[in-house]
Amino acid sequence: MFVQSLPLEVIQKISAGEVIESPVDCVKELVENSLDAKSSRVDVEIIKGGKRYISVRDNGTGIHRDDMEKVIQRWSTSKIKDVSDLLSITSFGFRGEALYAIAMVSRLVIKSRFFQDQLGIKMRVEDGKVLEKQEIGMQIGTCVEVYDLFYNLPVRLRFLKKEDTERNRIIKLMKEYALSKWDVHFTLTSNGRKVFDLYPCQDVKERIQLLFGQKFEERKNSKNGVSVSLYTSLENTRGEVYLFVNSRPVQNRNLLEYIRKTVGYKKVCVCYIDLPPYMVDVNVHPKKREVKIYKENLVKELIRELFKKTPPYFNFMLAQEKASYTPSVEIIGIIDKTLILVKIGDYLYFFDQHLLSERLLYEASGDLSASCKGALKAGDDLSKDSALELVRAWLSFENKEVCPHGRPIYYKLYIGDIYKNLDRRR
């Protein structure tokens, strides 16, 4: 048995615990549990933006059968034991409230097989109470299914955003964990359709470039036990900054704004900070998103030095890019009056003309029904000029990945892989 109740002295020092306010909160807590269980694969499935159904399945170590009922009890965890552990947290979760909080606001099914057991345990929970528990055959690992979130809290249910908004929040969250754990296989399925399938990568830069579909420059610096790895897009685009501290996706307003000012507001930047656990406090925010770094000025100094070290000619190139560069878009052709074949940078994109048109109309109006009816259909005639306008509009979308119904808008191929498979150098 590994799960135990925390002593009162620890509980009193823990920041206000997990609060489940939306589907993305559920997904976050469950994915973190999977990663803490040393999973190499995490599969997430949602229906209706997670309002109707959420499933997180992993191939981790599993839950010991004697701990199954403990995991839904408040303040029960295997990740910390005493007050001193709060000063050196290395796991994603530690408060022992995630499954308890989810169980109180949903119909919950937990299936888990501990790696040393021959059979798994299935447990059905409602209103925080165990209704059913039985042995089942299953693979090693854990699957948590959340049905009808907030069914017993209709007021909170009414505060949820529309389905597309909740789904987009989950997509963004999963991107963060994909960037955090580049060696883990992540899949996300929405309403029965695959949003993405991210296989493990050899290094973090490969994961970043695959996820954003463009080339990134890598800069690294370290001093006094603190290291910074910063990856910046070479193309100007909608500026985004992703910040990770000891592999944990976090928010830190001062650092995020400092990075934006340093790299530019039209760049995608992924920043990884590694430092001793005692130099960061993740126990200052109920959802563990905001963190306090005790040597924040040292981190800023390391980032500033990264750009001081840049050769003058490269500064000139960046200035030129910032002033005039936009990704080149080449329409190669239209296949079966359905697929727009496009070359953008080093990638070939196959866009579904209906889904691309539907997303464009939805971005403009926010009306799902109208965008569905007014969109181009498969089989409609489309000129190359009109296709070019659609793709250029797509570059400005907040959600480039899926249509309003959750279907993937495009499929892409790295041109370098094509040359490699043909045994030809570019």
Disulfide bonds with the S-S distance in Angstrom:
none
